[in-house]
Each structure stands twice: as structure tokens, then as C-alpha cells.
Amino acid sequence: MKIKNIFLSLGLGLAGVAGFTSCDSLFRDFPNDKLPAEVIWEDPLLLDEYVLPWYRNMDRGFYTYVTTIMKGLGAEYEPWYGDQLTVGKRDWYNGDYGNILKSMAQDITTRGKTDWLRYYTQINSINILLENQDKLSPSVKDRVLGEAHFFRAYYYYLMLRSFGGTMIITRPYDPLVDNVKFPRATYEEMVEFITKEAEEASKLLSVSNSASDVGRPTKGVCYMLKAKTYFWAAGDHFQNQEKGFLGFPDNRSMELLDLAAAEYDRVIATNQYDLIPIMATDRDGVVAEYRNIFLTKNSKESIWEVQHANDGNFDSANGHKLDREAAASSFGGTTAAYNPTQNHVDEYRMANGKRINEAGSEYDKNNPYEGRDFRFYANILYDGAQWKGHTMDLHYTVQDGKEVAGEDLTPYGTSTTAAVSRTGYYMAKFLRESQAINTDDTYASSQNCILWRYAELLLDYAEIDFKKGRTGDALEKVNRIRRRVHMPELESVTWDDIMNERRVELAFEKTTYWDLLRYNIAEEKMTGSTNPLFGVKIVYNEDGSKKISNPTVNGRNTVVRYFRAQQYYLPLDWDDVRYHGLEQNPGWKEM
């Protein structure tokens, strides 16, 4: 049964048979059993229901990003905390998202608690299954055990990124009857545990899935998890740390990069993944084919992705509302949830490979959207861009001495909370141009959310090659990606070239947020005083002249953006800090 299809059965309630939930802390309460456990272990279909929450809780994908009602969930779409995107609805700045953006300790603590409980709930569910592995149906035993070890590794990988070293729990645990206290693991112990679990999973899982198992982890996904764990742990921020649960006591980055490279080699050696080629050579053709990469489910470029349902019903399955939330007002959009910033637009080089401020770039400040990298046209809707047969109207026209906003800068309908882009841009990447935008609250978009893809592997590897002095290899990997989109190859490569290619190729993908933490530059990039976010304002005067300015939209003088050093690690759940006698992450105080 396909994972994307078993999402439809979430309402049956079987998946939580032996899992634990809690409002206060780690596994405080037991739910009532729905079925005898022995029945579940022996029935392949019920096992599918049991493992379903492992998939659903690993990442919500495109399901929900900003919420001002469900306290603690906040925005789960990490690029909103970086500098490539911002939001249109001003009232969201008064909710969880805005408070986290402002570095409000209470909201960050609540979000940390939410993630902590969610991850440990799934880990405990996995531990229960592993304790009962001898009872599993022989027909699916290896596959289910492989999934269990993979997801235990994956959830601890998520814990490592968010909290640093946490408690490594490998057996069912109920604090109501169990007096065992678990210590915090060191960063090294976490990395070792995650990679060993992923390796164990790889021994049990197949190289590729059958059509009925599309969406489940494979050997390549396990190798990728190992590589990403080493790659993350090699980050600048986690070297020479005083406390072992925050990183390494010395600099281990070069060693870890070697380990990551070896695992990326194993992913490549499976021969299951590659860049999707783009056959067109003209701009419009390249743009169409590039956009389609992100609309094709489980393609050869995709290594691991969140499976969203196909039935078009938001309420009955794991659908999402990405297209509606991103839509411009001319299409009935009222949210304007994904506004690319001028900061990001400036990262797209010219079609000749030059930076926009570089000699010979042919950049025209009065016509800034001419002659750019083809990926700019694929990812960004700008003034004059074509979308759904409509010319985007993102400028102002002076009439009788007053500036009149264009159609896509004018709120749709009569709602007083309807929003439009605050930056002068809308997002096109990930969106389906043919998707209907209507007022039916139950309709859903269906495109999957790709978490890891082959282009990211190449860019990770290029970074490793460069740091290890293999600049020729790094150059070739970067140029592979540039050739795919018919951009000129670089003759040589610098660190800035690799970072720029990463920011452009992986635009709006979740990895761009985590890169800021990994590089130890989050305090600079996510703080408005050091990195204000800019938009564009285009005004056509009555005499036919045009004025282009770049107002601050999220930084010094408007909405506060602030990232403190302590936010590299979320606070641990305070109930478990007390119960297990854990040392809290630096800088966090109990609210």
C-alpha cells in the first residue's frame, strides 16, 4: 500500500494504539487501546496504520506554515525565518510566527516543547514496535524493522538539529511506572547513534521501492540521512564547544566532512538518483521544465519527500493549501503568504553568469528583470511576469498626483484582513499554474514537499570538495547544476560562488534556513539591524518615467527581526529537565 494512500486512513485511529501522548511532558499519559497489540503486530495493514504517524510527524511539508491559533506550532516553513521570504498578512506578526521572529522567549519555549513531545512520542512508538519485533508478520518484517530503525535515526537527527544532544532512549518508557532517569547525550554520542541506526535500517531496506511502496525509505535514503548527519555536525557552530551536548570539544569538521562524502558516494552508487534533465534551451521552455521538477512526485531527482495526498480534499487527507496561500489577489488570493525579498532577487546572477553589480554583467537598473538567470523566472513572479495567462501588475501608477496600486497589489474582496505582497514579488516555485483558486475551504493542492534531492547532494558535496581543497571537483559539481538550467559554466569557483549557487538552486527549500545555523551566521542574517529585508516599489509617473526603490519591509524600521545566540538550540521541555535532572540549553529560563 502506498504511503501517500494510507494517509487517507488517518482517521481510523489505529496508529496510536501503543503510542503515548502528553499535554505536560514526555509520555505522561497513556491513551486507551483501540485493538489488542498482538493483532497489530501480525497484520500488515494494521502495521501500516501503526507506522503512519512516523511519516506524518517527521515533517508537515506544505500542510501548514503559519498559525496564529494553534499555540506553539508557529511557522514550520523554515525559510520564513531566513531572508529569502517574508509574509503579507500583518496580523501574523502578532501571532506565534511574529513572536518567534521577534525572539520572544515564551513562544520559542512553547515551540520547543511541542517539537520535543512530538519527536519523543514517535520515538517511543518505534521502541514499542522494536520490542515486539519477534511478533511481526514475516511477510513485512524486514521492511517494517527497516522503517523503525530509519525513523528512530531520523527523529534523533531532528532532535540534534533543534536541541543538541538529548536523551537517547531505546526502549519503551513510562515515567509513571519507570523510575529510570536518562542523561543528556553528547553531540558525538548522538551522531554515532543516528548513523548506526541509519546503517542498520539500510541493511533491511531495498535499493528501490515497488510501485505499491512508493514513499517509503530505501537504502539510498538511509545513506543520505547518514551523510546529512555528518554534514550537519561538521558545521562551524558545533566545533570547539565547551559543553559536550552542544558540539565537539575540538574541531572535528574535516573528519566529519570525509564521513559525509563517503555516504554521499554510497547514495550515488545506488544509481537511483540523478538530476532531471531539461531539454528546452529557450528561456520559457527551461522555466516550464524547471518548475515541473517540483511538481513531479517521487521523481529520480527526489531522494526523500513528504507525501501529500492526491484527492484534492484538505480535510480528509494530507493535502495542503500552498497554491491558495501563495496566490496573488488577481486570482482571489487573500493571504500572500510567500513574498520573495529583494535580498533574494539580487542573488540571481545575469544570464551571462555575472553578478548584477559586476563589470560586464549588462545589468540595467531601469529594467532589472531582463537577462537574468533562468531560475529567476521560474521561481519569482515580478512586475510584468506571465502567470495563468495574466500579466502580473505589481507597480503603482501616478494618477492625478496619487499613487494607484496595481491589480496584484490591491486586496481581493471586501475582507479587512486580505493581504497582498509586501515585497512587490510573489513566489512561483512549487506552485501549479493550472491549480484552481476558489473559496472552497476543503479543496487542497497535492504536490509533494521535497526534503532532499540530488541537486542538494551535489551542492553539499561541492562544499565538502572545496573545503578539502578539491576545487576542480567542486567546480564540476556546481557546473553540473548550472548546465542543467542552461546557464554558462563557471571557469573557476570560489566559496561565494558555491554559496550563491546553493541559495539560488535551493531557493525557498527548508535547507536554506538550517544553513544559516550551520554556518554560524544566523545572528547576522536573521536580525533586522544587520540584515534588513527589502522589497521593491515600482512607480510609473504621469510623464511616463519610472522610479524604482527598495523599501525596508521587515527589518530596521518596521517589524522587528531578532535572533539571539541562544536560539541556535531550542529549550528542552522544562518538565523533563526537572524530572531527569537535565542541564538546560544556555540562556533559557523557565517561564
DOROLO-127155 format. One line per field, with one value per residue (C-alpha): residue number from 1; y, z, x negated. Coordinates in steps of 0.05 Angstrom, whole numbers. Each point is the difference from the previous one (the first is absolute). Last residue first. Example, Ala and Ser with C-alpha at 12.3 -4.5 7.8 and 13.67 -1.06 7.14 Angstrom:
2
k 2 / 1;
c2 -21 / -69;
c3 143 / 13;
c1 -273 / 27;
This chain:
591
k 591 / 590 / 589 / 588 / 587 / 586 / 585 / 584 / 583 / 582 / 581 / 580 / 579 / 578 / 577 / 576 / 575 / 574 / 573 / 572 / 571 / 570 / 569 / 568 / 567 / 566 / 565 / 564 / 563 / 562 / 561 / 560 / 559 / 558 / 557 / 556 / 555 / 554 / 553 / 552 / 551 / 550 / 549 / 548 / 547 / 546 / 545 / 544 / 543 / 542 / 541 / 540 / 539 / 538 / 537 / 536 / 535 / 534 / 533 / 532 / 531 / 530 / 529 / 528 / 527 / 526 / 525 / 524 / 523 / 522 / 521 / 520 / 519 / 518 / 517 / 516 / 515 / 514 / 513 / 512 / 511 / 510 / 509 / 508 / 507 / 506 / 505 / 504 / 503 / 502 / 501 / 500 / 499 / 498 / 497 / 496 / 495 / 494 / 493 / 492 / 491 / 490 / 489 / 488 / 487 / 486 / 485 / 484 / 483 / 482 / 481 / 480 / 479 / 478 / 477 / 476 / 475 / 474 / 473 / 472 / 471 / 470 / 469 / 468 / 467 / 466 / 465 / 464 / 463 / 462 / 461 / 460 / 459 / 458 / 457 / 456 / 455 / 454 / 453 / 452 / 451 / 450 / 449 / 448 / 447 / 446 / 445 / 444 / 443 / 442 / 441 / 440 / 439 / 438 / 437 / 436 / 435 / 434 / 433 / 432 / 431 / 430 / 429 / 428 / 427 / 426 / 425 / 424 / 423 / 422 / 421 / 420 / 419 / 418 / 417 / 416 / 415 / 414 / 413 / 412 / 411 / 410 / 409 / 408 / 407 / 406 / 405 / 404 / 403 / 402 / 401 / 400 / 399 / 398 / 397 / 396 / 395 / 394 / 393 / 392 / 391 / 390 / 389 / 388 / 387 / 386 / 385 / 384 / 383 / 382 / 381 / 380 / 379 / 378 / 377 / 376 / 375 / 374 / 373 / 372 / 371 / 370 / 369 / 368 / 367 / 366 / 365 / 364 / 363 / 362 / 361 / 360 / 359 / 358 / 357 / 356 / 355 / 354 / 353 / 352 / 351 / 350 / 349 / 348 / 347 / 346 / 345 / 344 / 343 / 342 / 341 / 340 / 339 / 338 / 337 / 336 / 335 / 334 / 333 / 332 / 331 / 330 / 329 / 328 / 327 / 326 / 325 / 324 / 323 / 322 / 321 / 320 / 319 / 318 / 317 / 316 / 315 / 314 / 313 / 312 / 311 / 310 / 309 / 308 / 307 / 306 / 305 / 304 / 303 / 302 / 301 / 300 / 299 / 298 / 297 / 296 / 295 / 294 / 293 / 292 / 291 / 290 / 289 / 288 / 287 / 286 / 285 / 284 / 283 / 282 / 281 / 280 / 279 / 278 / 277 / 276 / 275 / 274 / 273 / 272 / 271 / 270 / 269 / 268 / 267 / 266 / 265 / 264 / 263 / 262 / 261 / 260 / 259 / 258 / 257 / 256 / 255 / 254 / 253 / 252 / 251 / 250 / 249 / 248 / 247 / 246 / 245 / 244 / 243 / 242 / 241 / 240 / 239 / 238 / 237 / 236 / 235 / 234 / 233 / 232 / 231 / 230 / 229 / 228 / 227 / 226 / 225 / 224 / 223 / 222 / 221 / 220 / 219 / 218 / 217 / 216 / 215 / 214 / 213 / 212 / 211 / 210 / 209 / 208 / 207 / 206 / 205 / 204 / 203 / 202 / 201 / 200 / 199 / 198 / 197 / 196 / 195 / 194 / 193 / 192 / 191 / 190 / 189 / 188 / 187 / 186 / 185 / 184 / 183 / 182 / 181 / 180 / 179 / 178 / 177 / 176 / 175 / 174 / 173 / 172 / 171 / 170 / 169 / 168 / 167 / 166 / 165 / 164 / 163 / 162 / 161 / 160 / 159 / 158 / 157 / 156 / 155 / 154 / 153 / 152 / 151 / 150 / 149 / 148 / 147 / 146 / 145 / 144 / 143 / 142 / 141 / 140 / 139 / 138 / 137 / 136 / 135 / 134 / 133 / 132 / 131 / 130 / 129 / 128 / 127 / 126 / 125 / 124 / 123 / 122 / 121 / 120 / 119 / 118 / 117 / 116 / 115 / 114 / 113 / 112 / 111 / 110 / 109 / 108 / 107 / 106 / 105 / 104 / 103 / 102 / 101 / 100 / 99 / 98 / 97 / 96 / 95 / 94 / 93 / 92 / 91 / 90 / 89 / 88 / 87 / 86 / 85 / 84 / 83 / 82 / 81 / 80 / 79 / 78 / 77 / 76 / 75 / 74 / 73 / 72 / 71 / 70 / 69 / 68 / 67 / 66 / 65 / 64 / 63 / 62 / 61 / 60 / 59 / 58 / 57 / 56 / 55 / 54 / 53 / 52 / 51 / 50 / 49 / 48 / 47 / 46 / 45 / 44 / 43 / 42 / 41 / 40 / 39 / 38 / 37 / 36 / 35 / 34 / 33 / 32 / 31 / 30 / 29 / 28 / 27 / 26 / 25 / 24 / 23 / 22 / 21 / 20 / 19 / 18 / 17 / 16 / 15 / 14 / 13 / 12 / 11 / 10 / 9 / 8 / 7 / 6 / 5 / 4 / 3 / 2 / 1;
c2 616 / -42 / 33 / -13 / 30 / -64 / -66 / -31 / -50 / -61 / -26 / -52 / 26 / 73 / 6 / -45 / 49 / 57 / -26 / 15 / 71 / 7 / 2 / 51 / 46 / 14 / 47 / 46 / 10 / 64 / 24 / 61 / 21 / 69 / 47 / -45 / -65 / -27 / 40 / 49 / 38 / -14 / 54 / 1 / 63 / 0 / 57 / 3 / 73 / -22 / -40 / -76 / -23 / -65 / -18 / -58 / -39 / 0 / -42 / 30 / -39 / 29 / 39 / -49 / -62 / -66 / 5 / 25 / -44 / -59 / 3 / -62 / -36 / -57 / 49 / 38 / -66 / -23 / 54 / -16 / -74 / 11 / 16 / 72 / 5 / -64 / 16 / 74 / -4 / -59 / 33 / 62 / -41 / -37 / 64 / 35 / -58 / 12 / -39 / 6 / 3 / 0 / -34 / 42 / -12 / -52 / -22 / -69 / 32 / 40 / -62 / -38 / 64 / -2 / -72 / 13 / 60 / -40 / -55 / 51 / 34 / -63 / 37 / -36 / 60 / 5 / -74 / 2 / 60 / -34 / -62 / 40 / 31 / -67 / -30 / 61 / -12 / -73 / 17 / 2 / 27 / 3 / 22 / -38 / 35 / -12 / 65 / -2 / 18 / -1 / 75 / 9 / 74 / -12 / -4 / -52 / -31 / 7 / 40 / -53 / 33 / -29 / 62 / 58 / 46 / 70 / 66 / 73 / -10 / 8 / -46 / 6 / -14 / -6 / 17 / 50 / -49 / 35 / -37 / -5 / 48 / 45 / -12 / -52 / 48 / 58 / 52 / 72 / 53 / 69 / 63 / -4 / -71 / -26 / -74 / -51 / -66 / -74 / -16 / -72 / -12 / -54 / -64 / -42 / 36 / 46 / 47 / 75 / 20 / -61 / -72 / -37 / -72 / -19 / 70 / 4 / -71 / 25 / 42 / 72 / 37 / 51 / 5 / 62 / 45 / 69 / -27 / -32 / -58 / -14 / -40 / 25 / 29 / -32 / 29 / -50 / -58 / -28 / -68 / 24 / -10 / 50 / -21 / -16 / 20 / 69 / -33 / -29 / 66 / 30 / -47 / -55 / 6 / -66 / 6 / 48 / -18 / 26 / -34 / 7 / -6 / 75 / 1 / -41 / -73 / -28 / -24 / -28 / -38 / -27 / -24 / -70 / -72 / -53 / -30 / 10 / 74 / 29 / -38 / -1 / -75 / -3 / -4 / 30 / -43 / 37 / -11 / -38 / -12 / 39 / 7 / -66 / 26 / -15 / 48 / 48 / 71 / 23 / -22 / 31 / 69 / -15 / -26 / 63 / 47 / -36 / 5 / 74 / 17 / -38 / -63 / -54 / -70 / 9 / -61 / -25 / -3 / -70 / -53 / -76 / -20 / -28 / 24 / 73 / -13 / -38 / 57 / 47 / -45 / 4 / 76 / 6 / -39 / 44 / 62 / -28 / -5 / 71 / 28 / -31 / 64 / -12 / -9 / -21 / 26 / 25 / -63 / -1 / 68 / 46 / -1 / 0 / -20 / 0 / 69 / -12 / -58 / -69 / -27 / 18 / -35 / -62 / -3 / 17 / -57 / -51 / 22 / -5 / -71 / -18 / 33 / -40 / -65 / 15 / 40 / -7 / 48 / -50 / -67 / -26 / 19 / -42 / 37 / 5 / -20 / -43 / 9 / -45 / 15 / 74 / 2 / -24 / 54 / 52 / -24 / 2 / 71 / 26 / -32 / 24 / 71 / 2 / -27 / 52 / 56 / -24 / -36 / 30 / -47 / -46 / -12 / -69 / 0 / -37 / -6 / 69 / 18 / -47 / -20 / -50 / -13 / 36 / 68 / 47 / 63 / 62 / 29 / 63 / 27 / 16 / -33 / -59 / -11 / -3 / -50 / -39 / -3 / -25 / -54 / -28 / 8 / -42 / -54 / -7 / 2 / -55 / -40 / 8 / -21 / -60 / -24 / 9 / -72 / -28 / 35 / 31 / -36 / -5 / 76 / 14 / 42 / 34 / 20 / 30 / 38 / 29 / 26 / 29 / 36 / 27 / 30 / 25 / 41 / 30 / 16 / 36 / 36 / 29 / 17 / 37 / 39 / 19 / 23 / 41 / 32 / 17 / 25 / 52 / 4 / 51 / -52 / -48 / 51 / 13 / -73 / -13 / 57 / 76 / -3 / -41 / 62 / 32 / -51 / 3 / -46 / -2 / -40 / -6 / 29 / -56 / -12 / -9 / -51 / -48 / -18 / -24 / 66 / -2 / -66 / 27 / 26 / -25 / 66 / 46 / -53 / 7 / -58 / -55 / -61 / 16 / -51 / -18 / -32 / -63 / -1 / -30 / -52 / -29 / 10 / -52 / -55 / -30 / 6 / -38 / -51 / -7 / -18 / -49 / -37 / -40 / 58 / 34 / -60 / -12 / 72 / -11 / 54 / 72 / 7 / 59 / 55 / -1 / 62 / 33 / -19 / 57 / 61 / 39 / -10 / -71 / -55 / -71 / -51 / -71 / 5 / 68 / -24 / -32 / 65 / -12 / 74 / -8 / -47 / 48 / 5 / -72 / 24 / 42 / -58 / -46 / -67;
c3 641 / 17 / -22 / -64 / -11 / -7 / -14 / 62 / 41 / 11 / 68 / -31 / 31 / 3 / -71 / -21 / 24 / -29 / -71 / -30 / -25 / -75 / -20 / -48 / 33 / 58 / -45 / -9 / -65 / -11 / -53 / 20 / -47 / -29 / 7 / 1 / -30 / -37 / -59 / -13 / -63 / -66 / -51 / -74 / -35 / -70 / -48 / -42 / 17 / 47 / 41 / 0 / 69 / 16 / 73 / 16 / 64 / 52 / 61 / 51 / 13 / 58 / 35 / -22 / 32 / -36 / -43 / 54 / 58 / -47 / -25 / 34 / -67 / 25 / 28 / -66 / -39 / 40 / -32 / -71 / 12 / 1 / -73 / -17 / -51 / -4 / -69 / 15 / 71 / -17 / -62 / 41 / 54 / -51 / -36 / 65 / 19 / -66 / -66 / -66 / -72 / 20 / -50 / -37 / 20 / -38 / 61 / 2 / -17 / 64 / 43 / -33 / 6 / 75 / 2 / -49 / 40 / 65 / -34 / -26 / 68 / 37 / 59 / 54 / 13 / -74 / -6 / 60 / -27 / -68 / 36 / 34 / -68 / -34 / 54 / -4 / -75 / 14 / 44 / 74 / 33 / -60 / 19 / -42 / -47 / 18 / 9 / 41 / -2 / 65 / 10 / -66 / -17 / -64 / -29 / -56 / -10 / -72 / 18 / 51 / 52 / 27 / -24 / -20 / 60 / -2 / -4 / 17 / 71 / 42 / -44 / 10 / 60 / 16 / 73 / -12 / -46 / -56 / -59 / -23 / 28 / -52 / -13 / -55 / -35 / 0 / 56 / -16 / 20 / 4 / -40 / -44 / -19 / 17 / -17 / 50 / -18 / 10 / -57 / -19 / -72 / 1 / -41 / 63 / 16 / -44 / 32 / -11 / 72 / 33 / 13 / 23 / -3 / -74 / -25 / 50 / -19 / -70 / 27 / -19 / -67 / 15 / 69 / 23 / -57 / 28 / 39 / -64 / 13 / -59 / 47 / -31 / 64 / 60 / 38 / -28 / 9 / -66 / -27 / -70 / 17 / 56 / 72 / 47 / 70 / -8 / 0 / 68 / 35 / -40 / 41 / -24 / 29 / 21 / 40 / -44 / 41 / -39 / -67 / -49 / -64 / -7 / 74 / -10 / 20 / 51 / 51 / -55 / -33 / 65 / 27 / 24 / -6 / 51 / -2 / 14 / 17 / -57 / -54 / -68 / -2 / -15 / 70 / 21 / 9 / 34 / -39 / 0 / -58 / -55 / -65 / -27 / 10 / 61 / -18 / -58 / 17 / 25 / -63 / -41 / 16 / -34 / -62 / -7 / 13 / -49 / -54 / 13 / -2 / -63 / 5 / 13 / 19 / 75 / 33 / 67 / 43 / 23 / 49 / 2 / -21 / 70 / -7 / 7 / 69 / 19 / -23 / 42 / 59 / -12 / -8 / 68 / 34 / -32 / 22 / 71 / 2 / -26 / 49 / 64 / 32 / 75 / 58 / -48 / 0 / 46 / 41 / 14 / 33 / -14 / -75 / -46 / -62 / -4 / -31 / -59 / -26 / -3 / 41 / -57 / -53 / 44 / 11 / -73 / -23 / 47 / -22 / -73 / 12 / 29 / -58 / -49 / 35 / -7 / 40 / -18 / -49 / -54 / 32 / -49 / -61 / 27 / 38 / -16 / 33 / 50 / 75 / 54 / -4 / -10 / 65 / 39 / -33 / 19 / 72 / 1 / -30 / 51 / 60 / -20 / -13 / 66 / 38 / -31 / 17 / 71 / 29 / 54 / 58 / 7 / 66 / 15 / 50 / -46 / 20 / -15 / -39 / -56 / -48 / -56 / -18 / -37 / 34 / -18 / 41 / -37 / -31 / -40 / 5 / -70 / -48 / 47 / 13 / -75 / -8 / 59 / -38 / -62 / 36 / 32 / -67 / -36 / 54 / -2 / -76 / -5 / 52 / -42 / -64 / 32 / 33 / -60 / -19 / 66 / 38 / 62 / 66 / 8 / -10 / 63 / 35 / -67 / -4 / 69 / -15 / -63 / 39 / 52 / -55 / -28 / 67 / 9 / -64 / 14 / 72 / -16 / -60 / 42 / 58 / -46 / -30 / 69 / 20 / -64 / 15 / 71 / -18 / -50 / -53 / -43 / -56 / 52 / 20 / -73 / -15 / 64 / -12 / -4 / -62 / -33 / 4 / -55 / -52 / -57 / 23 / -9 / -44 / -17 / 64 / 51 / 49 / -55 / -31 / 57 / -20 / 66 / 20 / 71 / 29 / 71 / 5 / -53 / -15 / -34 / -49 / -54 / -40 / -8 / -45 / -48 / 33 / 69 / 18 / 39 / 32 / -58 / -18 / 69 / 10 / -55 / 33 / 38 / -59 / -45 / 56 / -2 / -74 / 12 / 56 / 50 / 41 / 2 / 25 / 56 / 23 / 17 / -34 / 16 / 63 / 44 / -2 / 50 / 36 / 20 / -62 / 5 / 28 / 15 / -53 / -15 / -51 / -1 / -56 / 7 / -40 / -31 / -72 / 5 / 4 / -63 / -18 / -30 / -54 / -58 / 17 / -21 / -72 / 2 / 37 / -58 / 19;
c1 -173 / -61 / -64 / -39 / -70 / -39 / 36 / 29 / -41 / 42 / 23 / 47 / 64 / -21 / -26 / 57 / 53 / -41 / 4 / -68 / -12 / -15 / -73 / -30 / 50 / -48 / -40 / 59 / 39 / 40 / 48 / 41 / 56 / -11 / -59 / -61 / 25 / 59 / 24 / -57 / 14 / -36 / 13 / 16 / 25 / 28 / 11 / 65 / 16 / 55 / -50 / -7 / -20 / -36 / -9 / -46 / -10 / -55 / -15 / -47 / -64 / -41 / 55 / 53 / -30 / 7 / -62 / -48 / 20 / 10 / -73 / -29 / -6 / 44 / 51 / 7 / -1 / 60 / 43 / -23 / 14 / 75 / 6 / 18 / -57 / -41 / -30 / -8 / -27 / -45 / -28 / -15 / -35 / -42 / -19 / -17 / -47 / -35 / 3 / -35 / 22 / 74 / 46 / 50 / 73 / 40 / 41 / -33 / -67 / 2 / 12 / -57 / -42 / 4 / -22 / -57 / -25 / -2 / -40 / -50 / -3 / -21 / -31 / 38 / 45 / 15 / 16 / 46 / 39 / 5 / 27 / 55 / 16 / 2 / 44 / 46 / 8 / 17 / 59 / 16 / 63 / 46 / 71 / 50 / 49 / 73 / 37 / 63 / 73 / 39 / 4 / 37 / -11 / -38 / -70 / -4 / -69 / -24 / -62 / -21 / -44 / -66 / -39 / 44 / -6 / 28 / -38 / 11 / -26 / 62 / 40 / 75 / 44 / 73 / 14 / 56 / 34 / 38 / -28 / -72 / -51 / -34 / -74 / 14 / 47 / -49 / 0 / 19 / -50 / 32 / -16 / 60 / -20 / -69 / -4 / -26 / -32 / 12 / 48 / -17 / 19 / 54 / 4 / -6 / -65 / -41 / -51 / 8 / -14 / -32 / 21 / -62 / -25 / 0 / -18 / -58 / -21 / -15 / -57 / 15 / 0 / 55 / 31 / -36 / 23 / -16 / -60 / -27 / -47 / -47 / -44 / -65 / -26 / 34 / 59 / 51 / -47 / -25 / 21 / 20 / 73 / -9 / -5 / 57 / -19 / 31 / 69 / -16 / -14 / 58 / 44 / 45 / 70 / 32 / 64 / 39 / 62 / 60 / -9 / 58 / -41 / -12 / -18 / -63 / 1 / -50 / 50 / 45 / -56 / -28 / 66 / -18 / 22 / -14 / 69 / 73 / 3 / -41 / 34 / -35 / -5 / -75 / -28 / -67 / -61 / -57 / -64 / -65 / -49 / 35 / -39 / 27 / 70 / 43 / 55 / -10 / 22 / -68 / -36 / 56 / -24 / -66 / 36 / 42 / -57 / -46 / 53 / 13 / -73 / -20 / -42 / 52 / -24 / -4 / -30 / 25 / -63 / -16 / 21 / 7 / -70 / -12 / -72 / 21 / 29 / -62 / -44 / 41 / -16 / -75 / 6 / 34 / -56 / -52 / 39 / 1 / -75 / -9 / 51 / -26 / -25 / -8 / 48 / 55 / 71 / 55 / 9 / -75 / -2 / -58 / 10 / -61 / 40 / 76 / 10 / -46 / 42 / -32 / 59 / 47 / -41 / -8 / 75 / 15 / -45 / 32 / 69 / -21 / -25 / 68 / 36 / -43 / 17 / 74 / 50 / 74 / 33 / 17 / 17 / 53 / -42 / -57 / -54 / -73 / -66 / 38 / 2 / -28 / -74 / 15 / 38 / -60 / -42 / 52 / -2 / -75 / 0 / 49 / -35 / -70 / 25 / 36 / -60 / -45 / 49 / 0 / 60 / 43 / 14 / 60 / 34 / 30 / 57 / 49 / 73 / 28 / -63 / 21 / -55 / -4 / -73 / -55 / -1 / -57 / 12 / -20 / -63 / 13 / 71 / 25 / -49 / -14 / 74 / 14 / -56 / 29 / 66 / -36 / -39 / 63 / 33 / -52 / -2 / 76 / 4 / -51 / 38 / 63 / -36 / -33 / 65 / 47 / 17 / -25 / 57 / -30 / 0 / -76 / -2 / 39 / -54 / -13 / 73 / 0 / -65 / 31 / 60 / -48 / -38 / 65 / 20 / -71 / 4 / 68 / -16 / -65 / 31 / 57 / -46 / -48 / 59 / 24 / -70 / -6 / 67 / -18 / -70 / 23 / -55 / 38 / 6 / 26 / 52 / 18 / 11 / 39 / 49 / -5 / -44 / 54 / 44 / -42 / 20 / -50 / -55 / -75 / -46 / -75 / -27 / 5 / 56 / 51 / -48 / 17 / 71 / 26 / 29 / 26 / 21 / 0 / 70 / 47 / 36 / -50 / -23 / -52 / -29 / 51 / 4 / -57 / -46 / 25 / -66 / -17 / 69 / 39 / -50 / -9 / 74 / 14 / -41 / 60 / 47 / -49 / -6 / 76 / -6 / -56 / 38 / -41 / -27 / 68 / 39 / -50 / 9 / 73 / 41 / 21 / -42 / 19 / -52 / -57 / -23 / -66 / -39 / -50 / 32 / 63 / 54 / -21 / 6 / -25 / 2 / 26 / 63 / -16 / 0 / 69 / 39 / 41 / -5 / -70 / 27 / -10 / -74 / -2 / 1 / -63 / -35 / 17 / 29;
